[in-house]
């Protein structure tokens, strides 16, 4: 194998390994606070529906 192909293969493998490490760290070390998104009711019907859900 010539030098260019070897460098290309090594660079690709290095990129894959580092990407895999950072993806694993994202799952192993989750953020401390949980973010909860609540949909804000827009119309009158959604307000009434939300009121019945929260009874």
Helices and strands as residue ranges (DSSP letters): H 3-28, H 44-53
